Amino acid sequence: MIPLRFVANRVLGMIIVLFLVCLFTFVIFFVLSPDPAVQICGKNCTPEAIDQIRANLGIDQPFWTQFGTFLAGLFAGRTYGTGPNAIDCAAPCLGYSFQSSQAVTDMIVQRLPVSATVAVGAAVLWLLAGVAGGLLSAVKEGRFADRFIAGLTLTGMSIPNYVLALSLQFLLVVTLGWLPFPQAVAFSDDPFQWFQNFLMPWIVLAIGMAAVYTRLTRANVIETLQENYVRTARAKGLSPGLVWRRHALRPALTPIVTIFGMDFAGLLGGALITETVFGLNGIGKMAADSITKNDQPVIMGVTLLAAFLVVIGNMVVDLLYTAIDPRVRVGSSA
Amino acid sequence: MTFTPTELEVEGAAGGEAGRDGAPAAPPASGRRLARAFLRDRAAVACGVYILLIILMAVAAPLLVKISGYGPLEFDQDAVDPNLGGIPLGAAGGMGADHWFGVEPGNGRDLFARIVYGARVSMLIAISATLLTTFLGVVFGLIAGYFGGRVDMVISRVMEFLMAFPALIFMIAVLSALPAENRQFLLVLVISFFGWPYLARIVRGQTMSLKEREFVEAAKASGATSAQIIFKEILPNLASTIIVMTTLAVPGYVGTEAGLSFLGVGVVPPTPSWGQMIASSVPWYAVDPAYFLIPGAFLFLLVLSFTVLGDRIRRLLGEGMA
């Protein structure tokens, strides 16, 4: 069992970090970004109109008031402007994109299924490939298979995912015609088409991670096999299969599973490039598009979402790790 | 790739936490022996040669462009076919005696010149970011590890905070909010800002164990100041760690710069950068694959070379930082 005080401490720490993340992000956009009112106002603009828009957006207020309103919007929603033109932004309000006349939260929710499909598929792929490759490498340590896999992992780690994406697309779609140009086909419409369309994005997003996981698994397994308890298990005559399953694999793979949680939570960064190259309309592509359009609220919303995912992912992993691995001591009293 | 048994042993033994029993256990290896071991490793030599070539190319860019005859910003409408929407004339993206790597579709800019000048931008940013990151990482790591206490707590919290961030997304956010002037300088700052904790964390850990060692105590007893101890006793012992971490960091920065430029928040056109060249090749990939393959191959090989080199140096120095 995880001690309750540890959990409470961890959650409190997470809330502080989340608050700092909000503050940090808000400062970046508050201090650095150009005046959104000028953008919204367009060409035929008067100083009065700009003032009006500023008042509607609430950006005529001092920093802390704005930040307070933003935080309140996260929990209780907020309203932009007053009167008949007021725009409601329901909680959790991450902001409002005036360019596309939509709340950022809604935009994210609409694109979530595509992003989730890409992310989950890639995660399954890299976990399987990484662990399998690492185990094979460890078993064949120093032999041809090991060296071959080492070469593959170096390549996988080094190839930029957009270069791989373009190469695969050119080879498999344009030249050979084996796969269709990726589109977000729903699984319920046509499972086979769905698989075909998402296969390339999965591979591209997974390859770098798969390489890292292969190396980690290999190192962990080799290290575990040198532990005294494995030697003991062998010495007392356990069959090799049993030694592997019961004594070597579990401690070797536990850290992999926990790192996996963190990497999965941090996937949005990689999805940005993958979704953009393949033109899949997910959260990543939305963020990339809003960079081009300079749609600040969307960039800020996605940034916050990504940071939230990572921070929460870290905490969950920490708690799980403490639960799984008895070697991790909590505090001095536990 | 050949492994000698000792190398494997070193790698296996160093698999755990570095410096578990105190200082990094690097043997007092002479530079010459290391150099000889390095030169025997064909893969490492090949990677080193490629990196040197790229650096040379970057330095000699104006000269090379004079020889090839086209500047990086020069349009050559004769090299593209206006009837086909600007596809380069000739095979393989217009490669030939005139344009060695072919031309950009649409406006006919010479790809060789853009690759050469792009190498300048990429290397300059990656190396500057590496230097700045190393400086920050070593300074903060030393301070946190040596002085401990409240200073350590503050620095460690800041490091944890920065490492918990999805760095790529934050870099994009910061860069997209910043004005477009001085992009290269801003890129270096932003990359370093999120990059230094990874080195600092390791320097901190090793400093903490080094300062408990006898030679530091001896120096303290003979009246050395903190500055003397840090710079004369501790820093030299961190050299191999810093070299390894730095070499392993460069490919990350090369890739980050290219990725940010690819997403449109990095180097601003018309200044060429490899990532940005690949970005502008996306609409053309089906009709003119050479346009993305050439910068893509240069970028991939550069990242690969640095990664392999870092790996080999780590193995040579017998460091175990997973």
Chai-1 contact restraints between the chains, C-beta under 6 A:
chainA,res_idxA,chainB,res_idxB,connection_type,confidence,min_distance_angstrom,max_distance_angstrom,comment,restraint_id
A,I28,B,V174,contact,1.0,0.0,6.0,A-B,restraint_1
A,I28,B,A177,contact,1.0,0.0,6.0,A-B,restraint_2
A,F29,B,A177,contact,1.0,0.0,6.0,A-B,restraint_3
A,L32,B,A177,contact,1.0,0.0,6.0,A-B,restraint_4
A,L32,B,L178,contact,1.0,0.0,6.0,A-B,restraint_5
A,S33,B,A177,contact,1.0,0.0,6.0,A-B,restraint_6
A,G142,B,F3,contact,1.0,0.0,6.0,A-B,restraint_7
A,R147,B,M1,contact,1.0,0.0,6.0,A-B,restraint_8
A,S158,B,F300,contact,1.0,0.0,6.0,A-B,restraint_9
A,S158,B,V303,contact,1.0,0.0,6.0,A-B,restraint_10
A,S158,B,L304,contact,1.0,0.0,6.0,A-B,restraint_11
A,S158,B,T307,contact,1.0,0.0,6.0,A-B,restraint_12
A,I159,B,F300,contact,1.0,0.0,6.0,A-B,restraint_13
A,P160,B,G255,contact,1.0,0.0,6.0,A-B,restraint_14
A,P160,B,L299,contact,1.0,0.0,6.0,A-B,restraint_15
A,Y162,B,F262,contact,1.0,0.0,6.0,A-B,restraint_16
A,V163,B,G296,contact,1.0,0.0,6.0,A-B,restraint_17
A,V163,B,F300,contact,1.0,0.0,6.0,A-B,restraint_18
A,L166,B,Y285,contact,1.0,0.0,6.0,A-B,restraint_19
A,L166,B,F292,contact,1.0,0.0,6.0,A-B,restraint_20
A,F170,B,Y285,contact,1.0,0.0,6.0,A-B,restraint_21
A,F170,B,P289,contact,1.0,0.0,6.0,A-B,restraint_22
A,V174,B,A286,contact,1.0,0.0,6.0,A-B,restraint_23
A,A219,B,G15,contact,1.0,0.0,6.0,A-B,restraint_24
A,E223,B,G15,contact,1.0,0.0,6.0,A-B,restraint_25
A,G266,B,P166,contact,1.0,0.0,6.0,A-B,restraint_26
A,G269,B,P166,contact,1.0,0.0,6.0,A-B,restraint_27
A,G269,B,L168,contact,1.0,0.0,6.0,A-B,restraint_28
A,G269,B,I169,contact,1.0,0.0,6.0,A-B,restraint_29
A,A288,B,L263,contact,1.0,0.0,6.0,A-B,restraint_30
A,I291,B,S176,contact,1.0,0.0,6.0,A-B,restraint_31
A,I291,B,G264,contact,1.0,0.0,6.0,A-B,restraint_32
A,I291,B,V265,contact,1.0,0.0,6.0,A-B,restraint_33
A,T292,B,G264,contact,1.0,0.0,6.0,A-B,restraint_34
A,I299,B,A173,contact,1.0,0.0,6.0,A-B,restraint_35
A,I299,B,S176,contact,1.0,0.0,6.0,A-B,restraint_36
A,T303,B,I169,contact,1.0,0.0,6.0,A-B,restraint_37
A,T303,B,A173,contact,1.0,0.0,6.0,A-B,restraint_38
A,A306,B,P166,contact,1.0,0.0,6.0,A-B,restraint_39
A,A306,B,I169,contact,1.0,0.0,6.0,A-B,restraint_40
A,V310,B,P166,contact,1.0,0.0,6.0,A-B,restraint_41
A,V311,B,A164,contact,1.0,0.0,6.0,A-B,restraint_42
A,N314,B,A164,contact,1.0,0.0,6.0,A-B,restraint_43
